[in-house]
Amino acid sequence: MKALIRIKESCGLTVISTKWTYKEFDEFTIRYGLSEPVITKDLIGCWAKTRENDCRRTFYG
């Protein structure tokens, strides 16, 4: 996550919302009990359920 943020910053992009989203996702994966750095369809489905206020475009981003 940190590397992706650095890449976006080096391209001149504003990353404040990316940082918050990554922080929230990281906290979710800890609660979820993720033990391997693998993103599965089930993991994303469970996370999507916690993002009920996000529109599809926001969640996709």
PQR file of N, CA, C, O and H, with PARSE charges and radii, in Angstrom:
ATOM      1  N   MET A   1       0.818  -1.183   0.000 -0.4000 1.5000
ATOM      2  CA  MET A   1       0.000   0.000   0.000 -0.0000 2.0000
ATOM      3  C   MET A   1       0.868   1.255   0.000  0.5500 1.7000
ATOM      4  O   MET A   1       0.594   2.219  -0.715 -0.5500 1.4000
ATOM      5  N   LYS A   2       1.910   1.224   0.808 -0.4000 1.5000
ATOM      6  CA  LYS A   2       2.796   2.389   0.872 -0.0000 2.0000
ATOM      7  C   LYS A   2       3.472   2.633  -0.471  0.5500 1.7000
ATOM      8  O   LYS A   2       3.635   3.779  -0.888 -0.5500 1.4000
ATOM      9  H   LYS A   2       2.133   0.441   1.389  0.4000 1.0000
ATOM     10  N   ALA A   3       3.863   1.561  -1.145 -0.4000 1.5000
ATOM     11  CA  ALA A   3       4.516   1.704  -2.451 -0.0000 2.0000
ATOM     12  C   ALA A   3       3.551   2.292  -3.478  0.5500 1.7000
ATOM     13  O   ALA A   3       3.943   3.138  -4.282 -0.5500 1.4000
ATOM     14  H   ALA A   3       3.731   0.629  -0.806  0.4000 1.0000
ATOM     15  N   LEU A   4       2.303   1.854  -3.456 -0.4000 1.5000
ATOM     16  CA  LEU A   4       1.315   2.393  -4.392 -0.0000 2.0000
ATOM     17  C   LEU A   4       1.053   3.871  -4.132  0.5500 1.7000
ATOM     18  O   LEU A   4       0.880   4.654  -5.066 -0.5500 1.4000
ATOM     19  H   LEU A   4       1.985   1.167  -2.803  0.4000 1.0000
ATOM     20  N   ILE A   5       1.025   4.242  -2.867 -0.4000 1.5000
ATOM     21  CA  ILE A   5       0.834   5.654  -2.526 -0.0000 2.0000
ATOM     22  C   ILE A   5       2.011   6.475  -3.032  0.5500 1.7000
ATOM     23  O   ILE A   5       1.814   7.556  -3.587 -0.5500 1.4000
ATOM     24  H   ILE A   5       1.166   3.606  -2.109  0.4000 1.0000
ATOM     25  N   ARG A   6       3.238   5.977  -2.850 -0.4000 1.5000
ATOM     26  CA  ARG A   6       4.417   6.696  -3.338 -0.0000 2.0000
ATOM     27  C   ARG A   6       4.383   6.859  -4.856  0.5500 1.7000
ATOM     28  O   ARG A   6       4.750   7.911  -5.379 -0.5500 1.4000
ATOM     29  H   ARG A   6       3.398   5.098  -2.399  0.4000 1.0000
ATOM     30  N   ILE A   7       3.944   5.825  -5.555 -0.4000 1.5000
ATOM     31  CA  ILE A   7       3.850   5.894  -7.019 -0.0000 2.0000
ATOM     32  C   ILE A   7       2.850   6.967  -7.432  0.5500 1.7000
ATOM     33  O   ILE A   7       3.134   7.784  -8.308 -0.5500 1.4000
ATOM     34  H   ILE A   7       3.646   4.970  -5.130  0.4000 1.0000
ATOM     35  N   LYS A   8       1.679   6.962  -6.797 -0.4000 1.5000
ATOM     36  CA  LYS A   8       0.665   7.962  -7.129 -0.0000 2.0000
ATOM     37  C   LYS A   8       1.169   9.371  -6.830  0.5500 1.7000
ATOM     38  O   LYS A   8       0.952  10.291  -7.618 -0.5500 1.4000
ATOM     39  H   LYS A   8       1.448   6.298  -6.086  0.4000 1.0000
ATOM     40  N   GLU A   9       1.842   9.541  -5.691 -0.4000 1.5000
ATOM     41  CA  GLU A   9       2.376  10.850  -5.327 -0.0000 2.0000
ATOM     42  C   GLU A   9       3.435  11.309  -6.324  0.5500 1.7000
ATOM     43  O   GLU A   9       3.500  12.487  -6.675 -0.5500 1.4000
ATOM     44  H   GLU A   9       2.018   8.793  -5.051  0.4000 1.0000
ATOM     45  N   SER A  10       4.262  10.374  -6.775 -0.4000 1.5000
ATOM     46  CA  SER A  10       5.318  10.737  -7.724 -0.0000 2.0000
ATOM     47  C   SER A  10       4.744  11.163  -9.077  0.5500 1.7000
ATOM     48  O   SER A  10       5.408  11.849  -9.853 -0.5500 1.4000
ATOM     49  H   SER A  10       4.210   9.417  -6.490  0.4000 1.0000
ATOM     50  N   CYS A  11       3.510  10.751  -9.349 -0.4000 1.5000
ATOM     51  CA  CYS A  11       2.841  11.163 -10.589 -0.0000 2.0000
ATOM     52  C   CYS A  11       2.090  12.474 -10.405  0.5500 1.7000
ATOM     53  O   CYS A  11       1.453  12.970 -11.334 -0.5500 1.4000
ATOM     54  H   CYS A  11       2.970  10.193  -8.719  0.4000 1.0000
ATOM     55  N   GLY A  12       2.169  13.030  -9.205 -0.4000 1.5000
ATOM     56  CA  GLY A  12       1.514  14.301  -8.942 -0.0000 2.0000
ATOM     57  C   GLY A  12       0.056  14.194  -8.547  0.5500 1.7000
ATOM     58  O   GLY A  12      -0.661  15.195  -8.543 -0.5500 1.4000
ATOM     59  H   GLY A  12       2.687  12.627  -8.450  0.4000 1.0000
ATOM     60  N   LEU A  13      -0.388  13.000  -8.215 -0.4000 1.5000
ATOM     61  CA  LEU A  13      -1.790  12.806  -7.843 -0.0000 2.0000
ATOM     62  C   LEU A  13      -2.012  13.137  -6.369  0.5500 1.7000
ATOM     63  O   LEU A  13      -1.110  12.979  -5.547 -0.5500 1.4000
ATOM     64  H   LEU A  13       0.194  12.187  -8.218  0.4000 1.0000
ATOM     65  N   THR A  14      -3.208  13.594  -6.046 -0.4000 1.5000
ATOM     66  CA  THR A  14      -3.592  13.812  -4.663 -0.0000 2.0000
ATOM     67  C   THR A  14      -4.023  12.469  -4.094  0.5500 1.7000
ATOM     68  O   THR A  14      -4.863  11.785  -4.678 -0.5500 1.4000
ATOM     69  H   THR A  14      -3.941  13.722  -6.714  0.4000 1.0000
ATOM     70  N   VAL A  15      -3.455  12.092  -2.961 -0.4000 1.5000
ATOM     71  CA  VAL A  15      -3.678  10.734  -2.452 -0.0000 2.0000
ATOM     72  C   VAL A  15      -4.345  10.682  -1.083  0.5500 1.7000
ATOM     73  O   VAL A  15      -4.374   9.616  -0.468 -0.5500 1.4000
ATOM     74  H   VAL A  15      -2.773  12.648  -2.486  0.4000 1.0000
ATOM     75  N   ILE A  16      -4.871  11.772  -0.595 -0.4000 1.5000
ATOM     76  CA  ILE A  16      -5.459  11.755   0.745 -0.0000 2.0000
ATOM     77  C   ILE A  16      -6.603  10.746   0.846  0.5500 1.7000
ATOM     78  O   ILE A  16      -6.681  10.009   1.829 -0.5500 1.4000
ATOM     79  H   ILE A  16      -4.847  12.638  -1.095  0.4000 1.0000
ATOM     80  N   SER A  17      -7.485  10.698  -0.144 -0.4000 1.5000
ATOM     81  CA  SER A  17      -8.594   9.732  -0.075 -0.0000 2.0000
ATOM     82  C   SER A  17      -8.085   8.301  -0.227  0.5500 1.7000
ATOM     83  O   SER A  17      -8.626   7.376   0.379 -0.5500 1.4000
ATOM     84  H   SER A  17      -7.422  11.296  -0.942  0.4000 1.0000
ATOM     85  N   THR A  18      -7.041   8.123  -1.038 -0.4000 1.5000
ATOM     86  CA  THR A  18      -6.435   6.792  -1.182 -0.0000 2.0000
ATOM     87  C   THR A  18      -5.868   6.323   0.150  0.5500 1.7000
ATOM     88  O   THR A  18      -6.035   5.163   0.527 -0.5500 1.4000
ATOM     89  H   THR A  18      -6.601   8.874  -1.530  0.4000 1.0000
ATOM     90  N   LYS A  19      -5.205   7.216   0.854 -0.4000 1.5000
ATOM     91  CA  LYS A  19      -4.630   6.856   2.157 -0.0000 2.0000
ATOM     92  C   LYS A  19      -5.714   6.417   3.135  0.5500 1.7000
ATOM     93  O   LYS A  19      -5.542   5.427   3.846 -0.5500 1.4000
ATOM     94  H   LYS A  19      -5.070   8.159   0.548  0.4000 1.0000
ATOM     95  N   TRP A  20      -6.826   7.145   3.176 -0.4000 1.5000
ATOM     96  CA  TRP A  20      -7.918   6.783   4.082 -0.0000 2.0000
ATOM     97  C   TRP A  20      -8.535   5.443   3.693  0.5500 1.7000
ATOM     98  O   TRP A  20      -8.826   4.613   4.554 -0.5500 1.4000
ATOM     99  H   TRP A  20      -6.965   7.950   2.599  0.4000 1.0000
ATOM    100  N   THR A  21      -8.732   5.239   2.394 -0.4000 1.5000
ATOM    101  CA  THR A  21      -9.317   3.974   1.937 -0.0000 2.0000
ATOM    102  C   THR A  21      -8.402   2.806   2.274  0.5500 1.7000
ATOM    103  O   THR A  21      -8.870   1.767   2.742 -0.5500 1.4000
ATOM    104  H   THR A  21      -8.496   5.913   1.695  0.4000 1.0000
ATOM    105  N   TYR A  22      -7.106   2.966   2.041 -0.4000 1.5000
ATOM    106  CA  TYR A  22      -6.151   1.902   2.366 -0.0000 2.0000
ATOM    107  C   TYR A  22      -6.118   1.641   3.866  0.5500 1.7000
ATOM    108  O   TYR A  22      -6.023   0.491   4.295 -0.5500 1.4000
ATOM    109  H   TYR A  22      -6.727   3.810   1.661  0.4000 1.0000
ATOM    110  N   LYS A  23      -6.197   2.701   4.664 -0.4000 1.5000
ATOM    111  CA  LYS A  23      -6.215   2.540   6.125 -0.0000 2.0000
ATOM    112  C   LYS A  23      -7.452   1.746   6.549  0.5500 1.7000
ATOM    113  O   LYS A  23      -7.357   0.817   7.351 -0.5500 1.4000
ATOM    114  H   LYS A  23      -6.274   3.635   4.315  0.4000 1.0000
ATOM    115  N   GLU A  24      -8.611   2.121   6.004 -0.4000 1.5000
ATOM    116  CA  GLU A  24      -9.844   1.414   6.342 -0.0000 2.0000
ATOM    117  C   GLU A  24      -9.789  -0.041   5.890  0.5500 1.7000
ATOM    118  O   GLU A  24     -10.236  -0.932   6.612 -0.5500 1.4000
ATOM    119  H   GLU A  24      -8.688   2.875   5.352  0.4000 1.0000
ATOM    120  N   PHE A  25      -9.245  -0.286   4.702 -0.4000 1.5000
ATOM    121  CA  PHE A  25      -9.143  -1.653   4.199 -0.0000 2.0000
ATOM    122  C   PHE A  25      -8.179  -2.468   5.064  0.5500 1.7000
ATOM    123  O   PHE A  25      -8.448  -3.631   5.366 -0.5500 1.4000
ATOM    124  H   PHE A  25      -8.882   0.438   4.115  0.4000 1.0000
ATOM    125  N   ASP A  26      -7.066  -1.867   5.460 -0.4000 1.5000
ATOM    126  CA  ASP A  26      -6.097  -2.541   6.314 -0.0000 2.0000
ATOM    127  C   ASP A  26      -6.731  -2.932   7.648  0.5500 1.7000
ATOM    128  O   ASP A  26      -6.563  -4.059   8.113 -0.5500 1.4000
ATOM    129  H   ASP A  26      -6.848  -0.923   5.215  0.4000 1.0000
ATOM    130  N   GLU A  27      -7.456  -2.005   8.256 -0.4000 1.5000
ATOM    131  CA  GLU A  27      -8.133  -2.296   9.522 -0.0000 2.0000
ATOM    132  C   GLU A  27      -9.178  -3.392   9.344  0.5500 1.7000
ATOM    133  O   GLU A  27      -9.341  -4.245  10.216 -0.5500 1.4000
ATOM    134  H   GLU A  27      -7.593  -1.089   7.878  0.4000 1.0000
ATOM    135  N   PHE A  28      -9.883  -3.372   8.218 -0.4000 1.5000
ATOM    136  CA  PHE A  28     -10.873  -4.411   7.947 -0.0000 2.0000
ATOM    137  C   PHE A  28     -10.203  -5.784   7.839  0.5500 1.7000
ATOM    138  O   PHE A  28     -10.692  -6.759   8.410 -0.5500 1.4000
ATOM    139  H   PHE A  28      -9.751  -2.679   7.509  0.4000 1.0000
ATOM    140  N   THR A  29      -9.086  -5.861   7.108 -0.4000 1.5000
ATOM    141  CA  THR A  29      -8.431  -7.166   6.922 -0.0000 2.0000
ATOM    142  C   THR A  29      -7.922  -7.723   8.242  0.5500 1.7000
ATOM    143  O   THR A  29      -7.879  -8.940   8.421 -0.5500 1.4000
ATOM    144  H   THR A  29      -8.690  -5.069   6.644  0.4000 1.0000
ATOM    145  N   ILE A  30      -7.540  -6.863   9.158 -0.4000 1.5000
ATOM    146  CA  ILE A  30      -7.116  -7.319  10.488 -0.0000 2.0000
ATOM    147  C   ILE A  30      -8.301  -7.925  11.226  0.5500 1.7000
ATOM    148  O   ILE A  30      -8.196  -9.011  11.795 -0.5500 1.4000
ATOM    149  H   ILE A  30      -7.574  -5.875   9.013  0.4000 1.0000
ATOM    150  N   ARG A  31      -9.436  -7.217  11.215 -0.4000 1.5000
ATOM    151  CA  ARG A  31     -10.648  -7.745  11.862 -0.0000 2.0000
ATOM    152  C   ARG A  31     -11.121  -9.028  11.174  0.5500 1.7000
ATOM    153  O   ARG A  31     -11.595  -9.949  11.839 -0.5500 1.4000
ATOM    154  H   ARG A  31      -9.521  -6.334  10.752  0.4000 1.0000
ATOM    155  N   TYR A  32     -10.996  -9.090   9.871 -0.4000 1.5000
ATOM    156  CA  TYR A  32     -11.407 -10.246   9.065 -0.0000 2.0000
ATOM    157  C   TYR A  32     -10.556 -11.473   9.396  0.5500 1.7000
ATOM    158  O   TYR A  32     -11.003 -12.611   9.250 -0.5500 1.4000
ATOM    159  H   TYR A  32     -10.611  -8.342   9.331  0.4000 1.0000
ATOM    160  N   GLY A  33      -9.326 -11.224   9.844 -0.4000 1.5000
ATOM    161  CA  GLY A  33      -8.427 -12.323  10.177 -0.0000 2.0000
ATOM    162  C   GLY A  33      -7.563 -12.752   9.006  0.5500 1.7000
ATOM    163  O   GLY A  33      -7.110 -13.896   8.958 -0.5500 1.4000
ATOM    164  H   GLY A  33      -8.962 -10.300   9.962  0.4000 1.0000
ATOM    165  N   LEU A  34      -7.333 -11.864   8.076 -0.4000 1.5000
ATOM    166  CA  LEU A  34      -6.506 -12.185   6.911 -0.0000 2.0000
ATOM    167  C   LEU A  34      -5.106 -12.552   7.366  0.5500 1.7000
ATOM    168  O   LEU A  34      -4.460 -11.784   8.080 -0.5500 1.4000
ATOM    169  H   LEU A  34      -7.702 -10.935   8.116  0.4000 1.0000
ATOM    170  N   SER A  35      -4.637 -13.721   6.958 -0.4000 1.5000
ATOM    171  CA  SER A  35      -3.310 -14.175   7.383 -0.0000 2.0000
ATOM    172  C   SER A  35      -2.302 -14.206   6.238  0.5500 1.7000
ATOM    173  O   SER A  35      -1.095 -14.256   6.476 -0.5500 1.4000
ATOM    174  H   SER A  35      -5.162 -14.344   6.378  0.4000 1.0000
ATOM    175  N   GLU A  36      -2.780 -14.177   5.018 -0.4000 1.5000
ATOM    176  CA  GLU A  36      -1.920 -14.156   3.840 -0.0000 2.0000
ATOM    177  C   GLU A  36      -2.230 -12.913   3.015  0.5500 1.7000
ATOM    178  O   GLU A  36      -3.382 -12.483   2.963 -0.5500 1.4000
ATOM    179  H   GLU A  36      -3.760 -14.137   4.825  0.4000 1.0000
ATOM    180  N   PRO A  37      -1.234 -12.337   2.377 -0.5600 1.5000
ATOM    181  CA  PRO A  37      -1.495 -11.123   1.574  0.2800 2.0000
ATOM    182  C   PRO A  37      -2.149 -11.437   0.233  0.5500 1.7000
ATOM    183  O   PRO A  37      -1.590 -11.164  -0.829 -0.5500 1.4000
ATOM    184  N   VAL A  38      -3.346 -12.017   0.305 -0.4000 1.5000
ATOM    185  CA  VAL A  38      -4.086 -12.424  -0.883 -0.0000 2.0000
ATOM    186  C   VAL A  38      -5.490 -11.847  -0.792  0.5500 1.7000
ATOM    187  O   VAL A  38      -6.189 -12.043   0.202 -0.5500 1.4000
ATOM    188  H   VAL A  38      -3.800 -12.239   1.168  0.4000 1.0000
ATOM    189  N   ILE A  39      -5.894 -11.136  -1.835 -0.4000 1.5000
ATOM    190  CA  ILE A  39      -7.237 -10.566  -1.873 -0.0000 2.0000
ATOM    191  C   ILE A  39      -8.132 -11.525  -2.652  0.5500 1.7000
ATOM    192  O   ILE A  39      -7.922 -11.767  -3.840 -0.5500 1.4000
ATOM    193  H   ILE A  39      -5.326 -10.977  -2.642  0.4000 1.0000
ATOM    194  N   THR A  40      -9.127 -12.060  -1.964 -0.4000 1.5000
ATOM    195  CA  THR A  40     -10.043 -13.013  -2.582 -0.0000 2.0000
ATOM    196  C   THR A  40     -11.399 -12.350  -2.861  0.5500 1.7000
ATOM    197  O   THR A  40     -11.695 -11.266  -2.359 -0.5500 1.4000
ATOM    198  H   THR A  40      -9.297 -11.863  -0.999  0.4000 1.0000
ATOM    199  N   LYS A  41     -12.196 -13.021  -3.660 -0.4000 1.5000
ATOM    200  CA  LYS A  41     -13.540 -12.540  -3.960 -0.0000 2.0000
ATOM    201  C   LYS A  41     -14.370 -12.469  -2.681  0.5500 1.7000
ATOM    202  O   LYS A  41     -15.149 -11.534  -2.497 -0.5500 1.4000
ATOM    203  H   LYS A  41     -11.956 -13.902  -4.068  0.4000 1.0000
ATOM    204  N   ASP A  42     -14.207 -13.451  -1.800 -0.4000 1.5000
ATOM    205  CA  ASP A  42     -14.924 -13.474  -0.532 -0.0000 2.0000
ATOM    206  C   ASP A  42     -14.531 -12.281   0.342  0.5500 1.7000
ATOM    207  O   ASP A  42     -15.390 -11.640   0.949 -0.5500 1.4000
ATOM    208  H   ASP A  42     -13.574 -14.211  -1.949  0.4000 1.0000
ATOM    209  N   LEU A  43     -13.239 -11.989   0.401 -0.4000 1.5000
ATOM    210  CA  LEU A  43     -12.757 -10.853   1.187 -0.0000 2.0000
ATOM    211  C   LEU A  43     -13.379  -9.554   0.688  0.5500 1.7000
ATOM    212  O   LEU A  43     -13.874  -8.754   1.482 -0.5500 1.4000
ATOM    213  H   LEU A  43     -12.542 -12.509  -0.092  0.4000 1.0000
ATOM    214  N   ILE A  44     -13.355  -9.344  -0.617 -0.4000 1.5000
ATOM    215  CA  ILE A  44     -13.927  -8.129  -1.194 -0.0000 2.0000
ATOM    216  C   ILE A  44     -15.431  -8.066  -0.964  0.5500 1.7000
ATOM    217  O   ILE A  44     -15.976  -6.996  -0.693 -0.5500 1.4000
ATOM    218  H   ILE A  44     -12.953  -9.994  -1.262  0.4000 1.0000
ATOM    219  N   GLY A  45     -16.100  -9.206  -1.072 -0.4000 1.5000
ATOM    220  CA  GLY A  45     -17.542  -9.241  -0.816 -0.0000 2.0000
ATOM    221  C   GLY A  45     -17.876  -8.838   0.614  0.5500 1.7000
ATOM    222  O   GLY A  45     -18.821  -8.086   0.851 -0.5500 1.4000
ATOM    223  H   GLY A  45     -15.657 -10.075  -1.292  0.4000 1.0000
ATOM    224  N   CYS A  46     -17.098  -9.340   1.558 -0.4000 1.5000
ATOM    225  CA  CYS A  46     -17.308  -8.989   2.966 -0.0000 2.0000
ATOM    226  C   CYS A  46     -17.013  -7.516   3.208  0.5500 1.7000
ATOM    227  O   CYS A  46     -17.738  -6.850   3.948 -0.5500 1.4000
ATOM    228  H   CYS A  46     -16.330  -9.951   1.365  0.4000 1.0000
ATOM    229  N   TRP A  47     -15.941  -6.997   2.581 -0.4000 1.5000
ATOM    230  CA  TRP A  47     -15.603  -5.591   2.749 -0.0000 2.0000
ATOM    231  C   TRP A  47     -16.677  -4.699   2.117  0.5500 1.7000
ATOM    232  O   TRP A  47     -17.026  -3.653   2.664 -0.5500 1.4000
ATOM    233  H   TRP A  47     -15.353  -7.538   1.980  0.4000 1.0000
ATOM    234  N   ALA A  48     -17.189  -5.116   0.977 -0.4000 1.5000
ATOM    235  CA  ALA A  48     -18.223  -4.335   0.290 -0.0000 2.0000
ATOM    236  C   ALA A  48     -19.451  -4.165   1.178  0.5500 1.7000
ATOM    237  O   ALA A  48     -20.099  -3.119   1.145 -0.5500 1.4000
ATOM    238  H   ALA A  48     -16.905  -5.966   0.532  0.4000 1.0000
ATOM    239  N   LYS A  49     -19.771  -5.172   1.960 -0.4000 1.5000
ATOM    240  CA  LYS A  49     -20.924  -5.088   2.860 -0.0000 2.0000
ATOM    241  C   LYS A  49     -20.731  -4.002   3.914  0.5500 1.7000
ATOM    242  O   LYS A  49     -21.708  -3.449   4.418 -0.5500 1.4000
ATOM    243  H   LYS A  49     -19.244  -6.022   1.987  0.4000 1.0000
ATOM    244  N   THR A  50     -19.487  -3.695   4.250 -0.4000 1.5000
ATOM    245  CA  THR A  50     -19.219  -2.650   5.243 -0.0000 2.0000
ATOM    246  C   THR A  50     -19.205  -1.265   4.617  0.5500 1.7000
ATOM    247  O   THR A  50     -19.138  -0.265   5.332 -0.5500 1.4000
ATOM    248  H   THR A  50     -18.693  -4.145   3.841  0.4000 1.0000
ATOM    249  N   ARG A  51     -19.267  -1.191   3.291 -0.4000 1.5000
ATOM    250  CA  ARG A  51     -19.168   0.080   2.563 -0.0000 2.0000
ATOM    251  C   ARG A  51     -20.525   0.484   2.015  0.5500 1.7000
ATOM    252  O   ARG A  51     -20.617   0.946   0.878 -0.5500 1.4000
ATOM    253  H   ARG A  51     -19.322  -2.003   2.710  0.4000 1.0000
ATOM    254  N   GLU A  52     -21.562   0.320   2.790 -0.4000 1.5000
ATOM    255  CA  GLU A  52     -22.929   0.533   2.304 -0.0000 2.0000
ATOM    256  C   GLU A  52     -23.205   1.976   1.864  0.5500 1.7000
ATOM    257  O   GLU A  52     -24.140   2.203   1.097 -0.5500 1.4000
ATOM    258  H   GLU A  52     -21.487  -0.056   3.714  0.4000 1.0000
ATOM    259  N   ASN A  53     -22.427   2.944   2.321 -0.4000 1.5000
ATOM    260  CA  ASN A  53     -22.643   4.333   1.907 -0.0000 2.0000
ATOM    261  C   ASN A  53     -21.865   4.719   0.656  0.5500 1.7000
ATOM    262  O   ASN A  53     -22.014   5.832   0.153 -0.5500 1.4000
ATOM    263  H   ASN A  53     -21.667   2.759   2.944  0.4000 1.0000
ATOM    264  N   ASP A  54     -21.040   3.813   0.151 -0.4000 1.5000
ATOM    265  CA  ASP A  54     -20.268   4.088  -1.061 -0.0000 2.0000
ATOM    266  C   ASP A  54     -21.074   3.708  -2.296  0.5500 1.7000
ATOM    267  O   ASP A  54     -21.712   2.657  -2.329 -0.5500 1.4000
ATOM    268  H   ASP A  54     -20.918   2.908   0.560  0.4000 1.0000
ATOM    269  N   CYS A  55     -21.041   4.567  -3.311 -0.4000 1.5000
ATOM    270  CA  CYS A  55     -21.683   4.195  -4.567 -0.0000 2.0000
ATOM    271  C   CYS A  55     -20.758   3.201  -5.291  0.5500 1.7000
ATOM    272  O   CYS A  55     -19.609   3.017  -4.889 -0.5500 1.4000
ATOM    273  H   CYS A  55     -20.522   5.422  -3.284  0.4000 1.0000
ATOM    274  N   ARG A  56     -21.249   2.577  -6.331 -0.4000 1.5000
ATOM    275  CA  ARG A  56     -20.465   1.561  -7.050 -0.0000 2.0000
ATOM    276  C   ARG A  56     -19.152   2.137  -7.585  0.5500 1.7000
ATOM    277  O   ARG A  56     -18.112   1.482  -7.531 -0.5500 1.4000
ATOM    278  H   ARG A  56     -22.183   2.726  -6.658  0.4000 1.0000
ATOM    279  N   ARG A  57     -19.210   3.351  -8.093 -0.4000 1.5000
ATOM    280  CA  ARG A  57     -18.003   3.979  -8.668 -0.0000 2.0000
ATOM    281  C   ARG A  57     -16.960   4.209  -7.578  0.5500 1.7000
ATOM    282  O   ARG A  57     -15.773   3.962  -7.791 -0.5500 1.4000
ATOM    283  H   ARG A  57     -20.055   3.883  -8.136  0.4000 1.0000
ATOM    284  N   THR A  58     -17.394   4.675  -6.425 -0.4000 1.5000
ATOM    285  CA  THR A  58     -16.465   4.891  -5.314 -0.0000 2.0000
ATOM    286  C   THR A  58     -15.837   3.577  -4.882  0.5500 1.7000
ATOM    287  O   THR A  58     -14.625   3.498  -4.682 -0.5500 1.4000
ATOM    288  H   THR A  58     -18.359   4.875  -6.251  0.4000 1.0000
ATOM    289  N   PHE A  59     -16.659   2.549  -4.738 -0.4000 1.5000
ATOM    290  CA  PHE A  59     -16.140   1.252  -4.315 -0.0000 2.0000
ATOM    291  C   PHE A  59     -15.182   0.687  -5.355  0.5500 1.7000
ATOM    292  O   PHE A  59     -14.137   0.138  -5.004 -0.5500 1.4000
ATOM    293  H   PHE A  59     -17.644   2.613  -4.900  0.4000 1.0000
ATOM    294  N   TYR A  60     -15.524   0.815  -6.606 -0.4000 1.5000
ATOM    295  CA  TYR A  60     -14.646   0.312  -7.676 -0.0000 2.0000
ATOM    296  C   TYR A  60     -13.287   1.012  -7.626  0.5500 1.7000
ATOM    297  O   TYR A  60     -12.241   0.379  -7.775 -0.5500 1.4000
ATOM    298  H   TYR A  60     -16.372   1.261  -6.891  0.4000 1.0000
ATOM    299  N   GLY A  61     -13.323   2.322  -7.413 -0.4000 1.5000
ATOM    300  CA  GLY A  61     -12.068   3.091  -7.336 -0.0000 2.0000
ATOM    301  C   GLY A  61     -11.212   2.631  -6.182  0.5500 1.7000
ATOM    302  O   GLY A  61     -10.124   3.167  -5.968 -0.5500 1.4000
ATOM    303  H   GLY A  61     -14.172   2.835  -7.292  0.4000 1.0000
TER
END
